[in-house]
Amino acid sequence: MALGLFVQLSGFLFNNDGSRQATQVYLLLFVPALVLLLVERLALPLWRQPCALALLALLSWVVLRGSLDGAEKWPGYWLKVALLILLYVFTISHLMSKGVIGIPLALAVLLACCFAWLTLIVQFVILDKPLAYEVLRSTGRLRELGWHGFADFSHPIPAGLYHGVFAVLLLSVLVERELKAWAWLPVLVGLAGLLVYVLLTFSRGAWFSTLAGSLTLLLLSPQRRARILLLIGALAILLMMVVFWSRVEHEWFLGTSQRVPIWLNWLDRLPEFWILGKGAGVDLIYRYPWGDVVNRAHSQYLQLWFEYGVIGFALFLLLLGSVLLKAWRLRADPAARVALAALVFALVAMVSDISSIFSRPSPYWVVLWLPVGLIVGLRVPIGQPASR
């Protein structure tokens, strides 16, 4: 299952065929996870904790709402999605209990670093694309490797969020691990590649998510080098703002990239769907005055309420609150701090980005369900009370 998790995390990079990746993930991850879950008699102790019960309640509502009128797909689809998410969380929790979760995560981070640098080299050296801000901002935002369809995320937002998650995970290596002297340089080079990639997607959701996750990690860590890295990061951001102030002003002028009218449209339509929602998977259609059409709320929180109503929204908040509380109470554990930082990344990302979390495996699973699985899999050390 460790190999299957690695394929799920990294297959978006080395697969240029979606059906091939799906086959790999099913055979290497979901099928073994289902067999193990049955062998362990559904692993009932895992699901008795509050955050796991909240997850079960949320997924049950997704399946139920998907069976009612208005759902975009047939009921069996939503049952399948719920089962896949449960198996994914179970896999991560099981690998944590066996102490081997670090292997697929480390390999996935390594591959993400390699592909980030490959993308930068292909785009700006081999293809010789200009690095001028005006060109990058309009037509040059990173979203793909640019060679035979590999590492193609189709849009800068998922590309930025995906690489941002791995930037936070790699930062945790610098902060929490005692590295050999020779290891610092490759880790820093890898982190630089990920951060530059995120920067050049010009996805402000990815920017702020990466910043929030990194700050959480640095502020919670008791390590002295966390304070040093925090100071270096703050100075670097300040220097970039001074040097590129005109670009900062332009980004500020762009604001929320026309999301506010979408959100106001959601608010105007709230009486139509506030209790039960419009239906699982239903698009929120909004047409701008100039004719452009969007079909999502551009906020996972609003989109989830639109589809699943206040019941689904409340259950989602219950899940987020319970995993957040568990990770916070266990923050003395380095693994809990890393998982909490990844969760904060997801919480910020869902404010203005992420189109769907109830779907077949996608890059958004790496953003949300990975940290949820990590936190569900955390164990309270025997004889050690949780921090308050």
C-alpha positions in Angstrom: 0.0 0.0 0.0 3.0 2.3 0.5 3.7 2.0 -3.2 0.1 2.6 -4.0 0.1 5.8 -1.9 3.3 7.0 -3.6 1.6 6.4 -7.0 -1.5 8.3 -5.9 0.6 11.2 -4.6 3.0 11.4 -7.6 1.2 9.9 -10.5 0.0 13.3 -11.6 3.7 14.0 -12.5 4.9 10.8 -14.2 1.7 9.7 -15.8 0.5 11.4 -19.0 -2.6 9.2 -19.3 -5.3 9.6 -16.7 -6.7 6.1 -17.2 -3.3 4.5 -16.7 -2.9 6.4 -13.4 -6.4 5.3 -12.3 -5.6 1.7 -12.9 -2.3 1.9 -11.0 -4.0 3.6 -8.0 -6.8 1.0 -7.9 -4.5 -2.0 -8.1 -1.8 -0.7 -5.8 -3.8 1.3 -3.3 -7.5 0.7 -3.1 -7.7 -3.0 -3.7 -5.0 -3.9 -1.1 -6.6 -1.4 1.3 -10.0 -2.9 1.0 -8.6 -6.4 1.6 -6.7 -5.3 4.7 -9.8 -3.4 6.0 -11.8 -6.6 5.7 -9.0 -8.7 7.3 -8.9 -6.3 10.2 -12.7 -6.5 10.6 -13.2 -2.9 9.4 -10.6 -1.6 11.8 -13.3 -0.4 14.2 -11.0 1.2 16.8 -9.8 3.6 14.2 -13.3 4.8 13.4 -14.3 5.3 17.0 -12.4 8.5 17.5 -14.3 11.8 17.2 -12.6 13.0 14.0 -13.2 9.6 12.2 -16.8 9.6 13.3 -17.2 13.1 11.9 -15.7 11.9 8.6 -18.1 8.9 8.5 -21.1 11.2 9.2 -20.0 13.6 6.4 -19.5 10.9 3.8 -22.8 9.3 4.8 -24.6 12.6 4.1 -22.8 12.8 0.8 -24.0 9.4 -0.2 -27.6 10.1 1.1 -27.7 13.5 -0.7 -26.4 11.8 -3.8 -29.3 9.5 -3.7 -31.9 12.3 -3.6 -33.3 14.3 -6.5 -31.0 16.9 -8.1 -27.7 15.0 -7.8 -25.5 15.2 -10.9 -24.6 11.6 -11.0 -26.2 8.3 -10.1 -26.2 7.2 -6.4 -23.6 4.4 -6.9 -21.0 7.0 -8.0 -21.3 8.8 -4.6 -21.1 5.6 -2.7 -17.9 4.7 -4.6 -16.4 8.1 -4.0 -17.1 7.8 -0.2 -15.6 4.3 -0.1 -12.5 5.5 -1.9 -12.0 8.4 0.5 -12.4 6.0 3.5 -9.9 3.6 2.0 -7.5 6.5 1.4 -7.7 7.7 5.0 -7.4 4.1 6.3 -4.3 3.5 4.2 -2.6 6.6 5.5 -3.5 5.8 9.1 -2.3 2.2 8.7 1.0 3.3 7.2 1.4 5.7 10.1 0.7 2.9 12.7 3.4 0.8 11.0 5.9 3.7 11.0 6.4 3.6 7.2 4.4 6.6 6.1 7.6 8.6 5.7 8.8 6.4 2.8 6.0 7.2 0.2 5.9 10.8 1.4 9.7 11.3 1.1 9.7 9.7 -2.4 6.7 11.9 -3.4 8.5 15.1 -2.2 11.6 14.1 -4.0 9.8 13.6 -7.3 7.9 16.8 -6.9 11.2 18.7 -6.4 12.6 17.0 -9.5 9.6 17.9 -11.7 9.5 21.4 -10.4 13.0 22.0 -11.5 12.4 20.1 -14.8 9.5 22.4 -15.4 11.5 25.5 -14.8 14.3 24.3 -17.1 12.0 23.2 -19.9 9.8 26.3 -19.8 12.5 29.0 -19.5 15.7 27.3 -20.9 14.6 24.8 -23.5 11.4 26.6 -24.7 13.0 30.0 -23.9 9.8 31.5 -22.6 10.3 35.1 -21.4 10.5 35.8 -17.7 8.9 39.3 -18.0 6.1 39.8 -15.4 3.6 41.0 -17.9 4.0 37.9 -20.1 4.1 35.5 -17.2 1.0 37.0 -15.6 -1.1 36.9 -18.7 -0.1 33.8 -20.7 2.9 32.2 -19.0 1.6 30.9 -15.6 3.1 27.5 -14.9 0.7 24.6 -15.1 2.6 21.8 -17.0 6.0 20.5 -17.7 5.6 21.2 -21.4 6.8 17.8 -22.7 4.6 15.0 -23.9 1.8 15.8 -21.4 3.8 15.0 -18.2 3.0 16.9 -15.0 0.1 18.6 -16.8 -2.4 20.0 -14.3 -4.4 21.9 -16.9 -4.6 25.0 -14.8 -2.2 27.0 -12.6 -4.4 26.7 -9.5 -4.2 23.0 -8.9 -0.5 23.1 -10.1 0.3 25.7 -7.5 -1.6 24.0 -4.7 -0.1 20.6 -5.5 3.5 21.8 -5.3 2.7 24.0 -2.3 1.7 21.0 -0.2 5.1 19.4 -1.0 6.9 22.6 -0.2 5.4 22.6 3.3 6.3 18.9 3.7 9.9 19.5 2.6 10.1 22.5 4.9 9.2 20.2 7.8 12.4 18.2 7.0 14.5 21.3 7.5 12.7 22.2 10.7 12.1 18.9 12.4 14.9 16.6 11.2 18.5 16.5 12.3 20.2 16.7 8.9 23.7 15.8 8.0 25.8 18.7 6.8 25.8 17.4 3.2 22.0 17.1 3.1 21.2 20.8 3.7 22.1 21.9 0.2 20.0 19.4 -1.8 17.0 20.0 0.6 17.3 23.8 0.1 17.7 23.4 -3.6 14.6 21.2 -3.8 12.6 23.7 -1.6 13.7 26.6 -3.8 12.4 24.8 -6.9 9.0 24.1 -5.3 8.7 27.7 -4.1 9.6 29.2 -7.4 7.2 26.9 -9.2 4.4 28.0 -6.8 5.3 31.6 -7.3 5.2 31.4 -11.0 1.8 29.8 -11.1 0.6 33.3 -10.0 -2.1 31.5 -8.0 -2.6 33.7 -5.0 -4.5 30.9 -3.3 -1.5 28.7 -3.6 0.7 31.6 -2.3 -1.3 32.3 0.8 -1.8 28.6 1.5 1.9 27.9 1.3 2.6 30.9 3.5 0.0 29.8 6.1 1.2 26.2 6.2 4.8 27.3 6.5 4.0 29.8 9.3 2.1 27.2 11.2 5.0 24.8 11.0 7.7 27.4 12.0 5.7 28.9 14.8 4.7 25.6 16.4 8.2 24.0 16.2 10.3 24.3 19.4 13.5 24.0 17.2 15.8 27.0 17.2 16.3 26.7 13.5 12.6 27.3 13.0 13.0 30.8 14.4 16.0 31.4 12.1 14.1 30.1 9.1 11.1 32.3 10.1 13.4 35.4 10.2 15.0 34.5 6.9 11.7 34.0 5.2 10.2 37.2 6.6 13.3 39.2 5.3 13.1 37.5 1.9 9.4 38.3 1.5 10.1 41.9 2.6 13.0 42.3 0.2 10.9 40.9 -2.7 8.1 43.3 -1.9 10.5 46.2 -2.0 12.2 45.2 -5.2 9.0 44.2 -7.0 6.7 46.8 -5.5 5.0 47.7 -8.8 4.1 44.0 -9.3 2.8 43.8 -5.8 0.6 46.8 -6.5 -0.7 45.2 -9.6 -1.6 41.9 -7.7 -3.4 44.0 -5.1 -5.3 45.8 -7.9 -6.4 42.5 -9.3 -8.0 41.7 -5.9 -10.0 38.5 -5.8 -10.0 38.1 -9.6 -13.7 38.7 -10.0 -14.7 36.1 -7.4 -16.8 38.6 -5.4 -19.7 38.7 -7.9 -19.7 34.9 -7.8 -20.0 34.9 -4.0 -22.7 37.6 -4.1 -24.6 35.5 -6.6 -24.3 32.5 -4.1 -25.6 34.7 -1.4 -28.6 35.9 -3.5 -29.5 32.3 -4.2 -29.0 31.0 -0.7 -32.8 30.7 0.0 -33.0 28.1 -2.9 -30.6 25.6 -1.4 -29.7 26.5 2.2 -31.2 23.4 3.9 -30.6 20.4 1.7 -28.5 21.9 -1.1 -29.1 21.8 -4.9 -27.7 18.3 -5.2 -24.4 16.5 -5.1 -22.1 17.5 -7.9 -24.4 20.3 -9.2 -22.6 23.3 -10.8 -23.2 26.8 -9.5 -23.6 28.7 -12.8 -22.8 32.4 -12.9 -22.6 34.6 -16.0 -20.6 37.8 -15.8 -22.1 40.9 -17.5 -19.6 40.6 -20.3 -20.6 37.1 -21.1 -18.0 34.8 -19.4 -19.5 31.9 -17.5 -18.2 30.0 -14.4 -19.7 26.9 -13.0 -18.2 26.7 -9.5 -18.4 29.0 -6.4 -14.6 29.5 -6.4 -14.7 28.6 -2.7 -14.9 25.1 -1.5 -16.9 26.1 1.6 -19.6 27.9 -0.5 -19.6 25.2 -3.1 -20.1 22.5 -0.5 -23.0 24.3 1.1 -24.5 24.9 -2.4 -24.4 21.1 -3.2 -25.1 19.6 0.3 -26.9 22.3 2.2 -26.4 23.5 5.7 -26.3 19.9 7.0 -23.4 19.0 4.8 -21.7 22.3 5.6 -22.1 21.7 9.3 -20.7 18.2 9.1 -17.8 19.5 7.1 -17.0 22.1 9.7 -17.3 19.4 12.4 -14.8 17.3 10.5 -12.4 20.2 10.1 -12.8 21.3 13.7 -12.3 17.8 15.1 -9.1 17.0 13.1 -7.8 20.5 13.9 -8.4 20.0 17.6 -6.8 16.5 17.6 -3.6 17.8 15.8 -3.4 20.8 18.2 -3.6 18.6 21.3 -0.9 16.4 19.9 1.3 19.2 18.7 4.2 18.1 20.9 4.6 15.3 18.4 6.6 16.4 15.3 4.2 14.3 13.1 1.2 16.2 14.5 2.9 19.6 13.7 3.5 18.6 10.1 -0.1 17.3 9.7 -1.4 20.4 11.3 0.6 22.7 9.0 -0.7 20.7 6.0 -4.3 21.0 7.3 -3.9 24.8 7.7 -2.7 24.9 4.1 -5.9 23.1 3.0 -8.1 25.4 5.2 -6.7 28.5 3.5 -6.8 26.9 0.0 -10.5 26.1 0.3 -11.4 29.8 0.9 -11.0 30.7 -2.8 -9.8 27.6 -4.6 -10.4 23.9 -4.9 -13.3 22.9 -7.2 -14.3 19.6 -5.6 -13.2 17.3 -2.7 -15.8 14.6 -3.3 -14.5 13.1 -6.6 -12.3 10.4 -7.9 -8.6 10.8 -6.9 -7.3 14.2 -8.0 -4.6 16.7 -6.9 -7.1 18.1 -4.4 -7.0 14.8 -2.5 -3.3 15.6 -1.8 -4.4 19.0 -0.5 -7.2 17.9 1.9 -7.5 14.2 2.4 -3.8 13.6 2.9 -3.7 15.8 6.0 -7.0 14.4 7.2 -5.6 10.9 6.9 -2.4 11.9 8.7 -4.3 13.4 11.6 -6.8 10.5 11.9 -3.7 8.2 12.0 -2.0 10.1 14.9 -1.8 8.1 18.2 -1.6 9.6 21.7 1.7 8.4 23.2 1.0 6.0 26.1 1.3 7.6 29.4 1.7 11.1 27.9 -1.2 13.5 28.2 -2.1 15.6 25.1 -1.1 19.3 25.1 -3.9 21.7 25.8 
